Amino acid sequence: MLSGACLVVLLGACSGGPGGENPAADGTGQDGRRPSPPATALHIPTSPAPTADVSPHPYVGMWVTADGHIRQMLLPNGRYDEARGERESAYTGSYRITGTRIEYDDDTGFSADGTFDGDILHHGGYLFYREGSDAHREARADGAIAPIRFEGDPTAIGGVRHHNEYCWVRQLESGKVVRCYTLLDMVAGGELIDRIELP
């Protein structure tokens, strides 16, 4: 360990120019070069560059056909993963979105494209829906059979009241009922007929 006096002498010797001469007043040496900063220069830590808050593209996410057979995940990193039925990752590759147009480059070498229309994606002759969107719910309902079971106490001919169990079977298209079948408990219906007095 150096004493304070030795350190001062050492620093003084280092500060002189070649041959023990003092440096010029402007800080340059005899040859016009500025001396390098000492190796023990103060290090000022810099904070890391702030990361930009980059939101994912609005079309990133899961897109599905109405029957759920084809499921296409658009990942935030520009990759897609498409499942078909029981085949997970049936197709994988990269995609690019420009405006409402999407272009696919599949890992197997083929390319395809599609167009977004809100929560609907037109691609390869199929309609894909953003999973969970209103468009998806409506598409799933199209052609679906929606049974409704309920009980009631109607009044029949002649004022005879009775209790029965009913089931309406409705078929939906574009969010509207296009066909409806009504089923009822025929045993209870037969008992009602037996109680009605015919004229």
C-alpha positions in Angstrom: 0.0 0.0 0.0 1.4 3.4 -1.0 1.7 6.2 1.5 0.1 9.6 0.7 3.5 11.2 0.0 4.5 8.5 -2.5 1.1 8.9 -4.2 1.7 12.6 -4.7 5.2 12.1 -6.1 3.9 9.4 -8.4 1.1 11.6 -9.7 3.4 14.5 -10.1 5.8 12.4 -12.2 3.0 11.2 -14.4 1.7 14.7 -15.1 4.9 16.0 -16.7 5.5 15.9 -20.5 8.3 14.1 -22.3 11.6 14.7 -20.6 10.0 16.1 -17.5 8.6 19.2 -19.2 5.2 20.5 -18.3 2.3 20.1 -20.8 1.1 23.1 -22.8 -1.5 25.3 -21.2 -4.2 24.1 -23.6 -3.8 20.5 -22.4 -1.9 19.2 -25.5 1.5 17.6 -25.3 4.6 18.6 -27.4 3.3 16.6 -30.3 -0.1 18.2 -30.3 -2.0 15.2 -29.0 -4.3 15.4 -26.0 -3.5 12.9 -23.3 -5.8 10.0 -22.7 -7.9 10.2 -19.6 -6.5 8.3 -16.7 -7.5 4.6 -16.4 -9.2 5.3 -13.2 -11.7 7.7 -14.8 -15.0 8.0 -12.9 -17.6 5.6 -14.4 -21.1 7.0 -14.4 -23.6 4.2 -14.8 -26.3 4.8 -17.4 -29.8 3.5 -16.9 -30.9 1.0 -19.5 -32.8 2.3 -22.5 -36.5 2.5 -21.8 -38.4 -0.3 -23.5 -41.2 1.0 -25.7 -44.7 0.0 -24.7 -45.5 -1.9 -27.9 -49.1 -3.2 -28.0 -49.8 -6.3 -30.1 -51.4 -5.8 -33.4 -55.2 -5.7 -33.1 -55.6 -8.8 -35.2 -53.3 -10.9 -33.0 -55.2 -13.8 -31.2 -57.3 -16.8 -31.9 -59.5 -17.0 -35.1 -61.8 -20.0 -35.6 -64.4 -21.3 -38.0 -68.0 -21.3 -36.8 -67.9 -25.1 -36.2 -64.5 -24.8 -34.4 -62.9 -27.3 -36.8 -60.1 -24.9 -37.9 -58.4 -22.8 -35.2 -55.7 -20.3 -36.2 -53.6 -18.5 -33.6 -51.9 -15.4 -34.8 -49.0 -14.9 -32.4 -47.5 -11.5 -31.5 -44.1 -12.6 -32.9 -45.4 -12.8 -36.5 -45.9 -16.5 -36.4 -49.2 -18.5 -36.8 -50.2 -21.9 -35.6 -53.3 -23.5 -37.2 -55.0 -26.6 -35.9 -57.5 -28.7 -37.9 -59.8 -31.0 -36.0 -57.6 -33.2 -33.9 -54.4 -32.2 -35.7 -52.7 -29.6 -33.6 -50.2 -27.4 -35.4 -51.4 -28.8 -38.8 -50.0 -25.6 -40.4 -47.4 -23.2 -39.0 -45.5 -20.3 -40.5 -45.1 -16.6 -40.6 -47.5 -13.9 -41.4 -47.5 -10.2 -42.4 -50.4 -7.8 -42.0 -50.8 -4.6 -44.1 -53.9 -2.7 -43.4 -56.7 -5.3 -43.5 -54.7 -7.8 -45.6 -52.8 -10.7 -44.2 -50.2 -12.8 -46.1 -49.1 -16.2 -44.9 -45.8 -18.0 -45.7 -46.2 -21.5 -44.5 -43.2 -23.5 -43.2 -43.8 -26.1 -45.9 -43.3 -23.5 -48.7 -46.8 -22.5 -49.8 -48.2 -19.0 -49.4 -51.8 -17.7 -48.9 -53.6 -14.5 -48.1 -56.7 -13.2 -46.5 -58.7 -10.1 -45.6 -60.0 -8.9 -42.3 -63.5 -7.4 -42.0 -63.8 -6.4 -38.3 -64.0 -9.6 -36.3 -64.3 -11.8 -39.5 -61.3 -13.1 -41.5 -61.8 -14.3 -45.1 -59.1 -16.8 -45.8 -58.8 -19.8 -48.1 -62.6 -20.0 -48.9 -63.3 -20.1 -45.1 -64.8 -17.5 -42.7 -62.8 -17.2 -39.5 -64.2 -15.4 -36.5 -62.3 -13.7 -33.7 -62.9 -16.2 -30.9 -65.5 -14.9 -28.4 -66.6 -12.0 -30.5 -70.3 -11.2 -31.3 -69.7 -12.3 -34.9 -68.4 -15.6 -33.6 -71.4 -16.2 -31.3 -73.8 -15.4 -34.1 -72.0 -17.7 -36.5 -72.0 -20.5 -34.0 -75.8 -20.1 -33.6 -76.5 -20.3 -37.3 -78.1 -23.7 -38.1 -77.9 -24.6 -34.4 -80.8 -26.3 -32.7 -81.7 -24.6 -29.5 -84.1 -26.6 -27.3 -86.1 -24.8 -24.5 -87.9 -26.9 -21.9 -90.5 -25.4 -19.6 -93.6 -26.3 -17.7 -97.0 -24.5 -18.0 -100.6 -24.6 -16.7 -102.7 -23.6 -19.7 -106.5 -23.6 -19.9 -108.0 -26.0 -22.5 -111.4 -26.0 -24.3 -114.3 -25.7 -21.8 -112.1 -23.9 -19.2 -110.3 -27.1 -18.1 -106.9 -26.2 -16.6 -104.1 -28.7 -16.7 -100.3 -28.9 -16.0 -98.0 -30.0 -18.8 -94.3 -30.1 -19.7 -93.2 -28.6 -23.0 -90.1 -28.5 -25.2 -89.6 -26.1 -28.0 -86.9 -27.0 -30.5 -85.8 -24.0 -32.4 -83.5 -23.7 -35.4 -81.5 -20.5 -35.7 -80.2 -18.6 -38.8 -78.5 -15.2 -38.6 -79.7 -14.9 -35.0 -83.4 -15.5 -35.8 -85.7 -18.5 -35.3 -86.5 -19.9 -38.7 -88.1 -23.2 -37.6 -89.7 -24.3 -34.3 -91.1 -27.7 -33.2 -93.2 -28.0 -30.0 -93.2 -31.3 -28.0 -95.4 -32.0 -25.0 -96.0 -34.6 -22.4 -98.6 -36.8 -24.2 -99.5 -38.7 -21.0 -100.6 -35.4 -19.5 -102.2 -34.4 -22.8 -104.2 -37.7 -22.8 -105.4 -37.1 -19.2 -106.5 -33.6 -20.3 -108.5 -35.0 -23.2 -110.2 -37.5 -20.9 -111.3 -34.6 -18.7 -112.8 -32.5 -21.4 -116.6 -32.9 -21.8 -117.5 -33.1 -25.5 -120.8 -31.4 -26.6 
